[in-house]
Amino acid sequence: MPAPRRYGDPCGIARALDVVGDRWALLVVRELIFGPKRFLQLRDGLHGISPNVLSQRLRDLEEAGLVRHEMLEPPASVAVYELTPRGRALEPVLLELGRWGSQEPVTTARELSISALLLALKTVFDPAAAAGTTYALRVDGQWFGLTVAGGSADITPGRPQQPTVTFDTDVATLRAVAFGREAVTEAERDGRLTVHGDRAAAERFTHMFPAPVR
């Protein structure tokens, strides 16, 4: 196995890249931002990564103290990976990278992973278009809560209690609706989106995430 790449530079940026500068490393962190995942779930969100490379990146991130490997309690009894507090501290870095990278042209037709889409929503969130609301998002069978309060948008795994609006949809449809490329009513009519709750808040959702202007 080749020795880990090191820049040998005392700059904080170089030292950070010593830890997360290898290919796929930050994308593994991206996939774990919203909660623990099994190995196969990580592979599903990281298109093109081989099992060997993913295993190596997870080992590297564990050794660096960014990821931990745990077994869920019975009856699940499956191994999952999750971020440590130091790993979760990379979220602002990912958001700023996302803002910067959104100015680059899209060169693939591949759909975003759920974690990538949720981070993209946080990246372009416009507080001026928002109001205090809790959204329950069921995306491809997975539940998340999006709470808008105090000029910020917080996304957490799991189904929130007493949401103002519930969306049940898939990644592609949520992306199109959130970024204003498709009306809520159009997605509902085609059966790709189910909405329960406050209709005004549902419509407001489509204005909170303006697509970046290149």
C-alpha positions in Angstrom: 0.0 0.0 0.0 1.5 3.4 -0.9 2.4 5.8 1.9 -0.2 8.5 2.6 0.5 11.7 0.7 1.7 14.5 2.9 2.5 18.1 1.8 5.1 18.8 4.5 3.8 22.3 4.7 3.0 23.9 8.1 0.1 25.9 6.6 -3.3 25.0 8.0 -4.7 24.5 4.5 -2.0 22.0 3.7 -2.4 20.2 7.0 -6.2 19.9 6.3 -5.5 18.5 2.9 -3.2 16.0 4.5 -6.3 14.6 6.1 -9.1 15.1 3.6 -7.3 15.9 0.3 -7.4 12.4 -1.2 -10.0 11.7 -3.9 -13.4 10.8 -2.5 -12.5 11.8 1.1 -14.7 14.9 1.3 -17.5 13.2 -0.6 -17.5 10.4 2.0 -17.9 13.2 4.6 -20.7 14.7 2.5 -22.6 11.4 2.5 -22.4 11.2 6.3 -23.4 14.8 7.2 -27.1 13.9 7.8 -26.6 10.7 9.8 -25.0 7.2 9.9 -24.9 5.0 6.8 -24.1 1.4 6.0 -21.3 0.6 3.6 -23.7 -0.1 0.7 -25.6 3.1 1.3 -22.3 5.0 1.0 -21.5 3.3 -2.2 -25.0 4.2 -3.6 -24.3 7.8 -2.9 -20.8 7.8 -4.3 -21.2 7.0 -8.0 -18.1 5.4 -9.4 -16.2 4.5 -6.2 -14.9 1.0 -5.9 -15.4 -1.0 -2.7 -11.6 -1.1 -2.1 -11.2 2.6 -2.5 -14.2 3.3 -0.2 -12.9 0.9 2.4 -9.5 2.7 2.3 -11.0 6.1 2.6 -13.1 5.0 5.5 -10.1 3.6 7.2 -8.1 6.8 6.6 -11.0 9.0 8.0 -11.3 6.7 11.0 -7.6 7.0 11.7 -7.8 10.8 11.4 -10.7 10.9 13.9 -13.3 12.1 11.5 -15.4 8.9 11.2 -16.3 6.1 13.6 -17.5 2.6 12.8 -20.2 1.2 15.1 -22.7 -1.7 15.3 -26.4 -0.8 15.7 -28.2 -2.3 18.6 -30.4 -5.4 17.9 -32.6 -6.1 16.1 -30.7 -4.2 13.4 -27.2 -5.5 14.3 -25.6 -3.9 11.3 -22.4 -1.9 11.0 -22.7 1.8 10.2 -20.3 4.7 9.7 -20.9 8.1 11.2 -19.1 11.3 11.6 -17.4 12.3 14.9 -17.8 15.9 16.1 -14.5 16.7 14.3 -15.9 15.3 11.1 -19.2 17.2 11.5 -17.2 20.4 11.9 -16.4 20.1 8.1 -20.0 21.0 7.2 -19.3 24.7 6.8 -16.3 23.8 4.6 -18.5 21.7 2.4 -21.1 24.4 2.1 -18.5 27.0 1.1 -17.0 24.6 -1.4 -20.6 24.0 -2.7 -21.2 27.7 -3.2 -17.9 28.1 -5.0 -18.3 25.0 -7.1 -21.9 25.9 -8.1 -20.4 28.6 -10.4 -18.8 25.8 -12.5 -20.8 24.2 -15.4 -22.5 20.9 -14.8 -20.8 18.2 -16.9 -22.9 15.1 -16.1 -26.5 14.2 -16.3 -26.2 12.0 -13.2 -28.6 12.8 -10.4 -27.5 14.1 -7.0 -27.4 11.8 -4.0 -29.9 12.7 -1.2 -27.1 14.1 1.0 -25.7 16.1 -1.9 -29.1 17.6 -2.7 -29.8 18.5 0.9 -26.4 20.2 1.2 -27.1 22.0 -2.0 -30.4 23.4 -0.5 -28.4 24.7 2.5 -25.8 26.2 0.1 -28.3 28.4 -1.8 -30.9 29.0 1.0 -32.2 32.6 0.8 -33.3 33.8 4.3 -35.2 36.7 2.7 -37.6 34.4 1.0 -38.2 32.2 4.1 -40.5 32.2 7.1 -40.5 30.1 10.3 -41.6 26.7 9.0 -40.9 23.0 9.6 -40.9 20.8 6.5 -41.0 17.0 6.7 -39.2 15.6 3.6 -39.6 11.9 2.7 -37.1 11.5 -0.1 -36.9 8.1 -1.8 -38.2 6.5 1.5 -35.9 8.4 3.8 -37.2 11.0 6.3 -35.6 14.4 7.0 -36.7 17.5 8.8 -36.0 21.0 7.4 -36.6 23.7 9.9 -36.5 27.3 8.8 -36.0 29.7 11.8 -34.0 32.8 12.6 -32.8 33.2 9.0 -31.2 29.8 8.7 -32.2 26.4 7.5 -31.4 23.3 9.6 -31.7 19.8 8.2 -31.8 16.8 10.5 -32.4 13.1 9.8 -35.7 11.5 10.9 -39.3 12.6 10.7 -40.1 15.8 12.5 -43.0 16.2 14.9 -45.9 18.3 13.7 -44.4 19.7 10.5 -46.1 22.5 8.7 -45.8 20.7 5.4 -44.9 17.2 4.4 -43.4 16.4 1.0 -43.1 12.8 -0.2 -41.1 12.5 -3.4 -37.9 11.4 -5.1 -34.5 13.2 -5.4 -35.0 14.4 -9.0 -38.5 15.9 -8.3 -37.4 17.5 -5.0 -34.5 19.1 -6.8 -36.7 20.4 -9.6 -39.4 21.8 -7.3 -36.9 23.3 -4.8 -35.0 25.1 -7.4 -38.1 26.5 -9.0 -37.8 24.4 -12.2 -41.2 22.7 -11.7 -44.3 23.8 -10.0 -45.6 21.9 -7.0 -48.9 21.4 -8.6 -47.3 19.9 -11.8 -45.3 17.4 -9.8 -48.4 16.5 -7.8 -50.5 16.0 -11.0 -47.9 13.6 -12.3 -47.9 11.6 -9.0 -44.3 12.3 -8.3 -45.0 14.5 -5.3 -47.5 14.2 -2.5 -48.1 17.3 -0.3 -49.8 17.4 3.1 -50.3 20.6 5.1 -50.1 24.3 4.6 -50.3 25.0 0.8 -48.9 28.5 1.2 -45.8 27.1 3.0 -45.5 24.5 0.3 -45.4 27.1 -2.4 -43.0 29.2 -0.4 -40.5 26.3 -0.4 -40.0 26.8 -4.1 -38.7 30.3 -3.6 -36.3 29.6 -0.8 -33.5 28.1 -2.9 -32.7 30.2 -5.9 -30.4 28.5 -8.3 -26.9 30.2 -8.5 -26.3 32.5 -11.3 -23.1 31.6 -13.2 
